[in-house]
């Protein structure tokens, strides 16, 4: 019985670890989105200040060009994190299903033990 309790604690730990991983990725995506919005704002300000909004123009601000490249990298990272978060959520669902299975087995065993104890007393 103790081995089952240990196994259930292990499964609960795994579920919490996978839940933390999902939250961590979601936090990263939110932070990257915020940074991309900030970069968009800075690019727009720099273009307005320079009076040139065409990145192909020879006098396009260097800072705006660099900020645009950084923003594009962030958007690529956000896209790649999308698949990671899907994988992490799938692993979390599997871990939760497995935990529920073991908890259900434990519940049945405890119910059987109570039945046997009640029958032994009678």
TAJOMO-V312951 format. One record per residue. N is the residue number from 1. RES is the residue in one small letter. NEAR is the number of other ideal C-beta (glycine too) atoms within 8 Angstrom. Layout:
# TAJOMO-V312951
n=N res=RES near=NEAR
n=N res=RES near=NEAR
This chain:
# TAJOMO-V312951
n=1 res=x near=5
n=2 res=x near=5
n=3 res=x near=6
n=4 res=x near=11
n=5 res=x near=9
n=6 res=x near=8
n=7 res=x near=9
n=8 res=x near=12
n=9 res=x near=8
n=10 res=x near=8
n=11 res=x near=12
n=12 res=x near=9
n=13 res=x near=8
n=14 res=x near=10
n=15 res=x near=12
n=16 res=x near=8
n=17 res=x near=8
n=18 res=x near=12
n=19 res=x near=9
n=20 res=x near=8
n=21 res=x near=11
n=22 res=x near=12
n=23 res=x near=8
n=24 res=x near=8
n=25 res=x near=12
n=26 res=x near=9
n=27 res=x near=8
n=28 res=x near=9
n=29 res=x near=12
n=30 res=x near=8
n=31 res=x near=8
n=32 res=x near=12
n=33 res=x near=9
n=34 res=x near=8
n=35 res=x near=9
n=36 res=x near=12
n=37 res=x near=8
n=38 res=x near=8
n=39 res=x near=13
n=40 res=x near=9
n=41 res=x near=8
n=42 res=x near=11
n=43 res=x near=12
n=44 res=x near=8
n=45 res=x near=8
n=46 res=x near=12
n=47 res=x near=12
n=48 res=x near=7
n=49 res=x near=7
n=50 res=x near=10
n=51 res=x near=5
n=52 res=x near=9
n=53 res=x near=3
n=54 res=x near=6
n=55 res=x near=7
n=56 res=x near=4
n=57 res=x near=7
n=58 res=x near=3
n=59 res=x near=6
n=60 res=x near=12
n=61 res=x near=11
n=62 res=x near=6
n=63 res=x near=8
n=64 res=x near=14
n=65 res=x near=10
n=66 res=x near=8
n=67 res=x near=12
n=68 res=x near=11
n=69 res=x near=8
n=70 res=x near=9
n=71 res=x near=12
n=72 res=x near=8
n=73 res=x near=8
n=74 res=x near=12
n=75 res=x near=9
n=76 res=x near=8
n=77 res=x near=9
n=78 res=x near=12
n=79 res=x near=8
n=80 res=x near=8
n=81 res=x near=12
n=82 res=x near=9
n=83 res=x near=8
n=84 res=x near=9
n=85 res=x near=12
n=86 res=x near=8
n=87 res=x near=8
n=88 res=x near=12
n=89 res=x near=9
n=90 res=x near=8
n=91 res=x near=10
n=92 res=x near=13
n=93 res=x near=8
n=94 res=x near=8
n=95 res=x near=12
n=96 res=x near=9
n=97 res=x near=8
n=98 res=x near=9
n=99 res=x near=13
n=100 res=x near=8
n=101 res=x near=8
n=102 res=x near=12
n=103 res=x near=9
n=104 res=x near=8
n=105 res=x near=9
n=106 res=x near=11
n=107 res=x near=8
n=108 res=x near=8
n=109 res=x near=10
n=110 res=x near=8
n=111 res=x near=8
n=112 res=x near=8
n=113 res=x near=8
n=114 res=x near=8
n=115 res=x near=8
n=116 res=x near=8
n=117 res=x near=8
n=118 res=x near=8
n=119 res=x near=7
n=120 res=x near=6
n=121 res=x near=5
n=122 res=x near=4
